[in-house]
Amino acid sequence: MKTTNLFFLAIFFYLLGISNLAASPKELAKISGKIADQKGQPVPFANVALISPDGALIDGAVSDEEGNFLIESVKTAKVRLVISSIGYKTFSSEEFDLAPGLEKNFGGLTVEDEMTGLDEVTVKASRPEIIIEPDKTIVNVEGTVMAEGANALDVIGRSPGIFVDSEGNINLNGRSGATVMINDRPTYMSAVDLANFLRSMPADNIKSIEVINNPSARFDAEGAAGVINIQLKKNNVDGVFGNIQLGGQYNGLWAPTVGATLNVKKSKLSANGTLNYNEFANYNDLEINRNFTTTQGLSNFFQDSRITSRYKTPSFNGSANYEINKNQNLGLNIQASSTSDVTTNQSETVVSNPGIVEKSFIGSVNDSGGKRQRLFTNLHYDAKLDTLGSKISADVDFTIMDSESEAILSNNYWTGVDPSLGNRDKVRTLNDMYYTILTSKVDLTKPLKGGKILEAGVKGSWVESDNDLDLSRAIEEGPFNRDPNSNRFIYKENVLAAYLSLKGDFNPKLSYQAGLRGEYSDILGNSITLNQVNKQEYFNLFPSVFLQHKVSDKYQIVYNANRRITRPNYRLLNPFIYYIDPLTSEQGNPNLRPQYSTNFEMNHVVKGAYQFTLGYSVTADAFMQVFEQNQEERSTTTFTDNFDKTKNANFRAIIPVEIQKWWNTSNMVQANYNQFKSQLGQDFLDVEQISYMIRSQQNFNLPKGFKMEVVGMYLSPQIWGQGMIKGFAWVDAGVIKSIMKDKMSLSVNGTDLFRSQVIRAKVDFADIDTSFRQYRSNQGVRVTLRYNFAKGESFRVRSSSGSTEERNRLD
């Protein structure tokens, strides 16, 4: 057995052994009840505490989504039950004696609304940055310094186990393919468009980010790496409230941003909307060094490029909810965005040929621009069927996406010192894409005898895309002639799914959830130009199992296992060829198969704050970017292919520390073991490595309304398929000052303070010998001015979920 496998096996048995160190088997006291507001609606996520006469905290819990709470304790003390939640008056019970064996059910408890207008009083609350639940980790964004001056993509990248690379791609626990959702609904965007959309979303409008490493059967099976769910703030005043933001970022290029959020509620109707305009500008200094072995000897190409891009994204996210009666709700959600971009890639390549003293040069300018428009609509209905908690929900989603782009690559080839004596050509690329996505689903929750809960649901999705790629070439100043690699590709995908899930308790300390999801897929890819049809049809089962062991009131272990699928991005199935420069091209792969991942995780949670997690996954037919070199033509082609098998084992520790009342820190250490095995052409790839990631966030509450946060992160060297990426680190910092009695705030955030986020990579496999060095303009400063306005009384709005699968496959 290899050393790396022994390393993670040792950790596994070590953590498994901890479960034997359970607290002494004292009989537990159980304090329970259900919290509701004055209208009888449940109050979720309220703080429930047992407080001694001198004000000390004895034990506590948080109410669930239905307002239920349960405190288990082995302590003996005189206490009172105290309930607190933002927007409600604090509830306090009479004192009673807490002792092991006590079972006290408060039944239904009603908390009163705070009736004071929010324009006259500010309610402040302190919550933990990270809340650990059996099936997910919740990162609280609301109220943090980084939230005030950052965007959604920034705060996702600071969440446990998540890394966002310089291109905006999201990796979860060392794996790509995470599903990104907003308010439990899919985003239906390519990786590029998703990154731009998240950059346009101010983090101040985010309540929390849910990181779900191993989703249950209720979630779509799509997304081998797990689910990242962004929960936006919901209405919490009766009347009108919102905010206005104005700011910008400078990283060598200036990019402004402006946004406004408005929330309104009147009687049974509530609505909210957010309108943002965001510009994202950056440059990418890229150096590529390629060696080619020809029959004459070694040929070297050294390319130096600067790629300058600017994206402009106006976006809108709005929802409305109508309370038909106390048991039924009808809602509508609309998301719309339009991204236009302009990119210029200027490069010069120095060519050294064997046996030739004089060097050759290639000068290239690739000017491109495009526009992508997206409209997503969701109509949802939910109803309570009885007083036992049975409920049903139904969603219908419809998405339209339209994209058009044009690029002209101008090349000049010369030898010696005079570029004017060179030969010239041009390549023009026109690309039009159109997508329609329709999904519908129904979910049912049914409580059973013995405290068990049954969940079931069905879903259907229908996708159609039309991609027209028009390539043409011109010599010198001559006319453009159509290139034979032009292609029109039509893609159709139908997926039908159903699931069944049961959860309950084996005993007071051991609970479970087991589910099974089945999905039938019917896929057709049709290259009109090549007269090539590729059809795939398959049915898969996706089981999931969760076990929660409450070893003591301060220690629990959660075990889970599941199977997931990631289907290919629609565009990657198109047999296109796209020229990046004369030496580099990208092409599609119509034979790309779905990847399947089997995942296991064991999570130790101590005192509800410290988290120690061990995970393991095996992925078959994993998507990886493959490099191919033509030694004689001295060109490089990249495409996405299926690797035979990849393995990932990871250990993650989250350790929060309160150093002083005004200074606390959240720290994360994660170790990853990655292994890649695959037959690539005539060569076999078999590589493995242990890498690690360290993240530390320092939070400071300073005098006179100042708050400060400093975040540092280090990534060690790591392998990724054929490539090796060197280690690097960076530091971000932010400070915020509240003014006008917290109605206005000014934040200043600095990113990559020491300009250290430099990516160095190398591909040395078979006959490929290529190295890269790039620095995107990560070092910068962002300034944001925000004004809050509010007037009204406290209230609560229900939420419901839409479908969750087809989102991120449009790239």
C-alpha positions, 0 to 999 in steps of 0.5 A: 500500500502506498504511503499516501493511502496509509496516511489517510487510512491512519487519520480515518481510524484515528477519527473513528476511534474518537467516537469511543471516547464518549462522554460519561453515560449520564441520563440526559435532560431534554427541554423541547418546544415549538416557537411561533410568532403572533400570526402562528407562523414558525420562527426558524433559527431562533437562539434558545438558551438555558440561562442561570440566575447570574446570567451564565449560559448553561446550554443552548440550541437553535430552532429548526425550520419549523420552529422546533427546538430540543436542548439535551443537557447533563448539567444540574442548575437552576435555569430559565429558558430564553428565546431571542431572534432578530425582529422579535422581543426576547422571551424568558420563562420562569425559573426551573430546576435542570437535572439529568433525566428531566423531560420538560416540553414547553409546547407552543411558545409565542414570541412577540414582534418588535413594533418599533420602526427600524428607522428609529432603532437599530437591532444588532446581533452577533452570530457565529461566522460558521454554523455546522449542521448534520448535512451542511455547513452554513457560512454567515455573510450578513454583517461581516466586513468582507461582505460590505465591500465584496461580491458573491464570488469573493465570499464563496472563495472564503468558505470552508473547502472552496477555492476559486481560481483566477478565472472564476472556476469554483472547486469544492474540496479539491474537486471541480463540478460543484452545483451553484444555486441561489435561494435553492434555485439553479443558475443555468449559466456557463462557468464564465457567465456565472463568474460574471453574474456572481461578481455583479452581486454585492455580498451585502445582499447575501444572508449566508452560503450553504456548503453541502459536500454530499447532498441528499436524494432530494437534490438533483444528482448533478454536480459531483463535487457537491452543492453551494447554495447562496441564500439572499436576504429576505424581507423583514419589515412591514413596509419598505426597506432596502439599500443603495450601493456605489463603488468601484475597484482599481487594479490597474484598470478602473471598474465601477459598480452601482446597485439598489435593493428594494423590499416591499410588503403589504398585507399578504403580498410581499416583493423584493428586487435587486438591480445591479450594474457591475464592471469587471476589468482585468489584465492577464500577463501570460508567459508560455514556454514550449519545447517541440522535438522535431526530426531536426532537433529541439525547437523552442517557442517563447510567448509573452502575452497581455490579455486585457478584458472588460465585462459589463453586467447589468443584472436583476433578481426579483421575487414576489410571494402571495399568501393565499391563506395561512397554509398556501403560498404562491411565488414568482422569481425572475432573474435577468442579466446581460453581459457584454465583453471586450477582450484584446490579446496581444502576444509576441512569440520568439521561435528558435529552430534547430540549426538556424541562428536567426530567430523567427517571430510571430506577432498576434492581436486577437480582438474579440467581443460578445454579448450574452443575455439570460432570462430565468423565471420560476413559478412556485407553489407550496401548501401545508396539507395537515397539522402534522407537518405534511406539505407539498411544493411545485416548481416550474422553471423556464430559462432562455439564453442567447449569446453572440460573439465575434473575434478577429485574430490578426497574425504577422510572421517574420524572421530577423528584426523587421516586422514589416517584411513579414507575412500576414493572415487573419482568422475570423470567428463568429459564434451564435448560441441559443438555449432553452431550458424547461424544468418542472418538479413536485416535492412531498414531505409526509411525517409518519409514526414514530417521528419518521419523515418521508420525502418523495418527488419527481422532476423533468427537464427538457433542454435544447441548444443551437450553436452556430460556429462560423470560421473564415480565413484571409491571406494578407488583405484578401477576402475572408474564405469559409474555413472547413472547421465551421460547424452548426451543432444542435443538442437536445437533452431530456432527463426524468427523475424521481426520488424517495427519502426516509429519515428518523431516529434509531434511538435518542443518540443515533438518527438516520436519513436514507434516500434513492434517486433514479434519473433517466437521460435521453441525449442527442447531439447533431452536427449539421455541418458534419452530418454526424449524430451522437445519441446517448441514453442511460438510466442511473440510480443514486443512493445516499445515506446519512447517520448522525451520532450524538455522542454527547451534548458537545460532540457529534459525528455525522457519516454520509455517503452518496453517488453523483453525476456530472453531465458534460457542458453543452458546448463541450459536446460540439465538435468545434475548433476555436483558435486562440492564437496561431499556435493554440486551439481549443476543440470540442468532444462529441464523445464526452461521457458523463462523470460519476462520483462515489463520495464518503464523508465523516464529520466530527463536530465539537461544541458546535464550532470545531469541525474535523472532516475526512472525505474520500471520493472516486470519480470514473470518467472524470472531466479533465483538460487534455493537452496535445502537441503536434511536434512537426507543426509545432502547435498545441490543442486543448480539449476536455476528455474523460479520465479513466479514474481519479481519486480524492481524499481530504482532511479538513479542520475548522478551528475558531478562536476568540483571542479577545472580545474584540478579536476573533479568528477562524482558521481552516486547514485542509489536506488533499490527496489526488490521484489521476489515472488514464490512458491518453493516446499511446501513453498512460498517466499515473500521478498522485500527490498530497497538497494542502490549503491553509486559510486564516481570517482575523476579525477585529471590532475596533473603537468608534464604529470601525471593523476590520478583517484580514484573510490569508490563504496558502495553496501548496503545490498540486497536480491537476491531470497532466499539469503541476501547479506550484504553490502560492499565497495571498492576503486580503484585508478590509475595513469598514466604518459605520456612520449616521447611526449605522444608516451608512457605511464606507468600506475599503477592501484590498486584494492580493496586498503583496502581489503574490497570487502568481500562477506557475504551472508545467505540463511534462508528459509524454512528448509535451514540455510546456510551462506557464506563468501568469498573473491576473490583476488581482492586486487592487483596492475596492471602495464601497459606499452603502446607504440603508433605508427602512421603515416598518414593522417586523414580519417573515416571508416564506421561501421555496425552492426551484429545480437544481440541475441544468445550471452550469453546463452552458460553457 
